[in-house]
Amino acid sequence: MQNKLYFALAGVFLAIAIVVPMVVLVTQAENDLDNYIIIQNPAGMQTNGNVSVPSISEVQEKHQNSYIIIAAVEAVSLPLFLAMIYLGINHIPREPND
């Protein structure tokens, strides 16, 4: 029974490691769309080149916090995933004392 608990926890940590980076990156992309495109050209009109688009370095600078969050989540969840898999495989249940 306890092995199943270890594998269930490993699945939770793996799901966190996979889902959180995707959610953070998609949210960041939506914010970029809202901040750079819609505000600069709300009606979708042709602007004849007078819309300023941020440079690559400015965008990367704004994404730095997102990358730090992703790295922290991965640094915590992947070792926990591996530890739970290890415990699930190598855990030997004790016999109940009679």
N, C-alpha and C positions, 0 to 999 in steps of 0.2 A: 504494500500500500504506500509505503514511504517513497519507493522508487517512482511511482506515478506522480507523486507530489513534486519530486525533483524535476521530472521531465515536463510537468505542467509549468513550473516556474521557468524552466529553460525556454519553453515556448513563449511565455510572456516576455522575457528579456529579448528574445530574438525578434518578436513583433515590435517591441519598442525600438530596437536597433534598426529595423527596416522602415517603420512608418514615420518616426519623428523627423529624420532628415528630409523625407519627401514633403511632409507637411510644412516644415520650415521653409524649404526652397520654393514651394508653390505659393505660400503666403508672401514671401519676399517678391516673387515675380508679379503677383497681383498688386502689391504696393507700388512696385515700379511702374506698372501700367497706369495706376491711378495718379501717381505723383508726376510722371514725366510726359505722358501722352494726353490724358484726358484734361488735366488742368491747363496744359499749354494750348490745346486745340479742342475746346469743349464741343463745338458744333460740328466738328469733322470737316471744316472748310479747308480749302487749299490756301496755304499761307505764303506761298512764293518764297520760301526759304527764311522767313523771319522767326521761326521757332527755334529756340536754342535747345540742343540736346546735350546732356552731360557727357563728359569724356569717359573713357573706359576706366581711368584711374579714379574718378569721382564715384562711379558706380561700385567699383571694387571696394573703395573705402567705406561706403555705406553698407556693404554686405559683410564687412568684417565681423560684426556682432553675430550674424547668422552663422557664419563659419565656426566661430568659437562655441556657440551653443551646440552645433552639430558634433563638433569634436569632443565636447564634454560628455554628451549623451552616448556617443559611440565608445568613449574611453571607459565609461562605467558599465554600460549594458553588455558589451561583448565579453569582457572577462567574467561577468556574472553568469552569462549564458554558458560559457565554457566550464565554469565551476559547477554549475547545476548538472550539465551533461556528465561531467566526470563523476560527481557524487551519485547520479542516477545509475551509472553503469557499474561503479565499484562499490556501492553500498550493499553490505550483506546484512539482511535483517536478522535480528537476534531472536533466538527461540524463547518463547515465554517460559518463565520459571513456573514449575508445577508446585 
